[in-house]
Amino acid sequence: MGNPRFAIARRELGSLRKEKTIVLALAIQLFVAAFSSFLVVGLVSLYDPGSASYQVDVAVTGDEEAVEDLLRAVGTEDGLSGRPYASSSDALTAFQQREVDAVLEASTGEDGRIRVAAVAPDSGVETTAVVVRLRDALRELERTERAERSAYLATDPLSLPPAAESSPYFGFTYTVLVPLLLFLPVFISGSLVVDSLAEEVARGTLELLRVAPVSFAAVVDGKLLAAGGLAPVQAVAWMLLLQLNGSTIESVPWLFGMVAGLSAVVVTLGAAVAITSPDRRVAQLLYSIGVLLVFAGTSLLPLNPANTAARLALGTAGVGAKAAVAGLVFVGVVALVGLRILVDRVDPNELG
């Protein structure tokens, strides 16, 4: 029998490392939240490059009549300005000397159609913004030409609905940011369960825990409650912070239920993997693959977790979305029951 003082010290060292892991996970998320405004602006630029405040200068050349129509379309777009050039060689020279960011060469065919050849940077940070700006200008040109030539159609075209102007931050907040803040604590909770159980087995501290008047099932339940119970509470805290920041979040109780059900599924998966495969590296790999498969599979559903979270946060969730949340909670309960059956069949002496 080993030295009891050494065993106790080893147990305390393992507990201290797990506490440091939890604190580090929370510190990383708080660090991210501290720079949320900067991150939102940067991520929105990736989510919708057209929303970035980037000025694009375009050299326009080609047939005189087509150039006038193209300059008119370019002038209607924010962040885009056109400069007429007498020839395509002059426009390309200006592009190569970085006097302009792109080149549009317009020509009119024998059938009266306008054909536009675009030249844009092939690499660099500004490429996406330039291409998006050019795309919007060409779409405006297409709409203008369709409207001007509608009189030559044999039948009247259907009238388009009025264009709805919306902020890209609105779509990003509810379709990207809200699901990210809801599901990130769930992933971390499952990973903590895997590490906690795997390290208990690897360091031999599980034997010390079993000396106490608690069963192996109680030890597993305690770890599930400590990690899985933190995720829904933290998710609700994120939603409240978004509300304080001016973003309206509806159906917070339903969001809490959805995160709680998903957390039960994920931490149960992590515990099952850690029990059946105590090696930490293998367990983390299997857990990561399992989580990816779960979310990849559910993303194919009409009411996938991200879609359901966005609808609940917007307050547009119908009966189907709420039924999906109830089903997720039911699956979480079934997963916990299944884990209890697995734990009862496992001999703790054979772990390791």
Phi, psi and omega per residue, in radians:
M1 nan 2.359 -3.059
G2 -1.315 3.041 3.107
N3 -1.172 2.128 -3.103
P4 -1.147 -0.564 3.122
R5 -1.152 -0.710 3.107
F6 -1.135 -0.675 3.129
A7 -1.131 -0.738 3.127
I8 -1.147 -0.718 3.121
A9 -1.112 -0.684 3.123
R10 -1.151 -0.666 3.101
R11 -1.127 -0.771 3.136
E12 -1.130 -0.632 3.112
L13 -1.137 -0.715 3.099
G14 -1.133 -0.719 3.113
S15 -1.136 -0.683 3.130
L16 -1.122 -0.683 3.124
R17 -1.165 -0.668 3.112
K18 -1.169 -0.694 3.107
E19 -1.121 -0.678 3.098
K20 -1.125 -0.636 3.125
T21 -1.121 -0.759 3.130
I22 -1.132 -0.790 3.136
V23 -1.095 -0.690 3.129
L24 -1.130 -0.716 3.114
A25 -1.086 -0.754 3.116
L26 -1.178 -0.667 -3.136
A27 -1.129 -0.666 3.122
I28 -1.113 -0.754 -3.137
Q29 -1.176 -0.664 3.102
L30 -1.182 -0.627 3.070
F31 -1.087 -0.748 3.098
V32 -1.102 -0.740 -3.128
A33 -1.141 -0.580 -3.132
A34 -1.104 -0.505 3.129
F35 -1.905 0.515 -3.046
S36 -1.086 -0.672 -3.108
S37 -1.102 -0.771 3.125
F38 -1.168 -0.685 -3.125
L39 -1.165 -0.690 -3.129
V40 -1.083 -0.765 3.135
V41 -1.088 -0.782 -3.140
G42 -1.175 -0.743 -3.122
L43 -1.228 -0.593 3.080
V44 -1.121 -0.606 3.097
S45 -1.106 -0.594 3.059
L46 -1.335 -0.673 -3.128
Y47 -1.196 -0.710 3.123
D48 -2.413 1.529 -3.083
P49 -1.016 -0.452 -3.141
G50 -1.170 -0.298 -3.138
S51 -1.444 -0.199 -3.123
A52 -1.231 2.423 -3.137
S53 -1.423 1.338 -3.097
Y54 -2.183 2.119 -3.118
Q55 -1.473 2.233 -3.122
V56 -2.051 2.153 3.074
D57 -1.752 2.262 -3.050
V58 -2.109 2.331 3.017
A59 -1.565 2.159 -3.099
V60 -1.970 2.233 -3.126
T61 -2.535 2.930 3.135
G62 2.234 -2.685 3.121
D63 -1.081 2.455 -3.028
E64 -1.029 -0.841 -3.093
E65 -1.156 -0.737 3.126
A66 -1.178 -0.613 3.119
V67 -1.106 -0.698 3.126
E68 -1.087 -0.775 3.118
D69 -1.123 -0.685 -3.119
L70 -1.221 -0.687 3.086
L71 -1.114 -0.632 3.114
R72 -1.143 -0.706 3.111
A73 -1.196 -0.696 3.114
V74 -1.117 -0.657 -3.109
G75 -1.194 -0.333 -3.140
T76 -1.423 -0.198 -3.076
E77 -1.690 2.327 3.083
D78 -1.225 2.461 3.121
G79 1.333 0.253 -3.107
L80 -2.373 2.237 3.117
S81 -2.324 2.448 -3.099
G82 -1.902 2.525 3.086
R83 -2.186 2.087 3.124
P84 -1.284 2.446 3.085
Y85 -2.217 2.557 -3.043
A86 -1.215 -0.579 -3.087
S87 -2.475 2.828 3.134
S88 -1.194 -0.548 3.119
S89 -1.140 -0.701 3.090
D90 -1.138 -0.702 -3.138
A91 -1.138 -0.739 3.133
L92 -1.188 -0.599 3.077
T93 -1.123 -0.740 3.091
A94 -1.115 -0.625 3.112
F95 -1.174 -0.760 3.138
Q96 -1.168 -0.522 3.103
Q97 -1.552 0.144 3.087
R98 1.098 0.453 3.015
E99 -1.344 -0.481 3.069
V100 -2.289 2.812 -3.100
D101 -1.642 -0.317 -3.115
A102 -2.787 2.932 3.141
V103 -2.283 2.350 3.036
L104 -2.135 2.095 3.116
E105 -1.963 2.023 -3.061
A106 -1.854 2.459 3.092
S107 -2.487 2.605 3.133
T108 -1.903 2.157 -3.124
G109 -1.405 3.082 3.131
E110 -1.142 -0.465 3.120
D111 -1.469 0.045 3.116
G112 1.530 -0.026 -3.138
R113 -1.401 2.509 3.105
I114 -1.615 2.205 3.102
R115 -1.986 2.308 -3.067
V116 -2.135 2.227 3.025
A117 -1.864 2.215 -3.075
A118 -1.921 2.457 3.049
V119 -2.148 2.134 -3.105
A120 -2.338 2.830 3.104
P121 -1.049 2.445 -3.114
D122 -1.577 -0.111 3.121
S123 -2.759 2.847 3.134
G124 2.000 2.871 -3.097
V125 -1.166 -0.555 -3.038
E126 -1.415 -0.113 -3.051
T127 -1.036 -0.821 -3.096
T128 -1.098 -0.766 -3.141
A129 -1.113 -0.689 3.132
V130 -1.140 -0.796 -3.118
V131 -1.115 -0.703 3.131
V132 -1.143 -0.729 3.119
R133 -1.092 -0.785 3.125
L134 -1.112 -0.692 3.118
R135 -1.050 -0.780 -3.136
D136 -1.118 -0.677 3.128
A137 -1.149 -0.724 -3.141
L138 -1.197 -0.594 3.050
R139 -1.129 -0.704 3.099
E140 -1.123 -0.692 3.082
L141 -1.082 -0.725 3.130
E142 -1.110 -0.758 3.124
R143 -1.105 -0.717 3.136
T144 -1.105 -0.792 3.134
E145 -1.120 -0.680 3.110
R146 -1.120 -0.707 -3.137
A147 -1.177 -0.706 -3.120
E148 -1.218 -0.521 -3.084
R149 -1.753 0.151 3.137
S150 -1.161 -0.418 -3.140
A151 -1.175 -0.347 -3.124
Y152 -1.556 -0.016 -3.132
L153 -1.382 2.586 3.122
A154 -1.247 -0.532 3.128
T155 -2.193 2.675 3.130
D156 -1.280 2.278 3.098
P157 -1.289 2.770 3.088
L158 -1.218 2.478 3.122
S159 -1.306 2.426 3.140
L160 -1.359 2.544 3.056
P161 -1.173 2.696 3.131
P162 -1.076 2.457 -3.139
A163 -1.200 2.318 -3.140
A164 -1.729 2.113 3.115
E165 -1.559 2.234 3.130
S166 -2.446 2.634 -3.140
S167 -1.361 2.389 3.084
P168 -1.115 -0.417 3.107
Y169 -1.165 -0.515 3.128
F170 -1.148 -0.908 3.136
G171 -1.119 -0.682 -3.141
F172 -1.145 -0.701 -3.081
T173 -1.077 -0.790 -3.002
Y174 -1.582 -0.411 -3.116
T175 -1.739 -0.320 -3.112
V176 -2.143 -0.954 -3.006
L177 -1.188 -0.818 -3.127
V178 -1.068 -0.892 3.078
P179 -1.039 -0.626 3.131
L180 -1.098 -0.803 -3.125
L181 -1.228 -0.472 3.132
L182 -1.362 -0.674 -2.996
F183 -1.661 -0.364 3.134
L184 -1.062 -0.807 3.075
P185 -1.067 -0.519 3.125
V186 -1.161 -0.791 3.115
F187 -1.054 -0.766 -3.121
I188 -1.143 -0.671 3.136
S189 -1.091 -0.785 3.112
G190 -1.090 -0.706 3.120
S191 -1.142 -0.642 3.108
L192 -1.136 -0.664 3.109
V193 -1.118 -0.766 3.117
V194 -1.035 -0.865 -3.130
D195 -1.096 -0.726 -3.065
S196 -1.107 -0.873 -3.121
L197 -1.218 -0.722 -3.118
A198 -1.123 -0.678 -3.138
E199 -1.271 -0.566 3.075
E200 -1.056 -0.701 3.138
V201 -1.290 -0.775 -3.065
A202 -1.162 -0.654 -3.091
R203 -1.571 -0.078 3.121
G204 1.368 0.115 -3.133
T205 -1.330 -0.223 3.098
L206 -1.125 -0.589 3.098
E207 -1.117 -0.660 3.106
L208 -1.174 -0.651 3.114
L209 -1.141 -0.586 -3.129
R210 -1.301 -0.294 3.058
V211 -1.160 -0.574 3.102
A212 -1.156 2.780 -3.115
P213 -1.316 0.953 3.083
V214 -2.349 2.626 3.132
S215 -1.498 2.932 3.091
F216 -1.104 -0.633 3.101
A217 -1.110 -0.659 3.122
A218 -1.175 -0.631 3.097
V219 -1.097 -0.799 3.131
V220 -1.124 -0.732 3.126
D221 -1.076 -0.680 3.125
G222 -1.112 -0.696 3.122
K223 -1.220 -0.660 3.082
L224 -1.113 -0.745 -3.121
L225 -1.180 -0.685 -3.113
A226 -1.155 -0.726 -3.101
A227 -1.518 -0.842 -3.094
G228 -1.237 -0.538 3.137
G229 -1.261 -0.364 -3.131
L230 -1.315 -0.548 -3.036
A231 -1.103 -0.908 -3.139
P232 -1.131 -0.608 3.113
V233 -1.140 -0.758 3.137
Q234 -1.177 -0.646 3.117
A235 -1.099 -0.744 3.106
V236 -1.134 -0.656 3.101
A237 -1.086 -0.691 3.080
W238 -1.075 -0.743 -3.122
M239 -1.124 -0.684 3.103
L240 -1.146 -0.657 3.091
L241 -1.148 -0.644 3.072
L242 -1.123 -0.672 3.091
Q243 -1.130 -0.708 3.090
L244 -1.133 -0.446 3.141
N245 -1.492 0.009 3.082
G246 1.807 -0.008 3.122
S247 -1.670 2.098 -3.121
T248 -1.297 2.205 3.113
I249 -2.078 2.041 3.128
E250 -1.694 2.917 3.006
S251 0.924 0.818 3.135
V252 -1.076 -0.710 3.089
P253 -1.046 -0.663 3.110
W254 -1.208 -0.642 3.061
L255 -1.120 -0.676 3.083
F256 -1.077 -0.776 3.122
G257 -1.110 -0.686 3.139
M258 -1.134 -0.780 3.136
V259 -1.170 -0.654 3.120
A260 -1.112 -0.772 3.119
G261 -1.131 -0.771 3.126
L262 -1.152 -0.661 3.112
S263 -1.111 -0.695 3.104
A264 -1.073 -0.715 3.125
V265 -1.143 -0.797 -3.034
V266 -1.241 -0.796 -3.128
V267 -1.197 -0.541 3.053
T268 -1.139 -0.737 3.068
L269 -1.053 -0.773 3.127
G270 -1.096 -0.741 3.132
A271 -1.161 -0.725 3.134
A272 -1.104 -0.703 3.127
V273 -1.165 -0.731 -3.122
A274 -1.160 -0.593 -3.135
I275 -1.297 -0.746 -3.101
T276 -1.387 -0.412 3.117
S277 -2.380 1.469 -2.999
P278 -1.135 -0.342 3.123
D279 -1.091 2.209 -2.987
R280 -1.090 -0.805 -3.093
R281 -1.151 -0.743 3.118
V282 -1.166 -0.701 -3.124
A283 -1.124 -0.745 3.128
Q284 -1.131 -0.672 3.111
L285 -1.126 -0.810 3.132
L286 -1.134 -0.675 3.116
Y287 -1.119 -0.776 -3.141
S288 -1.092 -0.750 3.121
I289 -1.125 -0.737 3.133
G290 -1.091 -0.750 3.125
V291 -1.135 -0.727 3.107
L292 -1.088 -0.706 3.124
L293 -1.153 -0.701 3.138
V294 -1.093 -0.832 -3.092
F295 -1.316 -0.551 3.065
A296 -1.162 -0.670 3.122
G297 -1.213 -0.756 -3.125
T298 -1.258 -0.402 3.127
S299 -1.176 -0.336 3.109
L300 -1.392 -0.226 -3.128
L301 -1.387 2.616 3.102
P302 -1.050 -0.676 3.122
L303 -1.856 1.128 3.098
N304 -1.279 2.883 -3.079
P305 -0.977 -0.741 -3.122
A306 -1.153 -0.748 3.127
N307 -1.140 -0.753 3.132
T308 -1.120 -0.727 3.127
A309 -1.098 -0.738 3.134
A310 -1.119 -0.746 3.136
R311 -1.145 -0.716 3.119
L312 -1.138 -0.741 -3.137
A313 -1.146 -0.584 3.120
L314 -1.390 -0.314 -3.089
G315 1.453 0.306 -3.140
T316 -1.878 0.223 -3.120
A317 -1.263 2.317 3.088
G318 -1.656 -2.841 -3.131
V319 -1.143 -0.622 -3.126
G320 -1.082 -0.751 -3.136
A321 -1.143 -0.725 3.121
K322 -1.210 -0.599 3.055
A323 -1.147 -0.614 3.092
A324 -1.126 -0.685 3.092
V325 -1.123 -0.779 3.110
A326 -1.074 -0.698 3.093
G327 -1.136 -0.639 3.118
L328 -1.157 -0.695 3.086
V329 -1.114 -0.721 3.118
F330 -1.096 -0.750 3.110
V331 -1.095 -0.670 3.098
G332 -1.094 -0.724 3.107
V333 -1.130 -0.761 3.112
V334 -1.073 -0.692 3.125
A335 -1.116 -0.692 3.109
L336 -1.146 -0.703 3.103
V337 -1.125 -0.746 3.110
G338 -1.096 -0.651 3.098
L339 -1.137 -0.687 3.114
R340 -1.078 -0.692 3.100
I341 -1.109 -0.720 3.120
L342 -1.120 -0.739 -3.115
V343 -1.142 -0.685 3.138
D344 -1.146 -0.460 -3.125
R345 -1.565 -0.151 -3.104
V346 -1.619 2.355 3.049
D347 -1.602 1.988 -3.097
P348 -1.029 -0.447 -3.120
N349 -1.208 -0.359 -3.116
E350 -1.596 -0.092 3.098
L351 -1.320 2.575 3.094
G352 2.013 nan nan
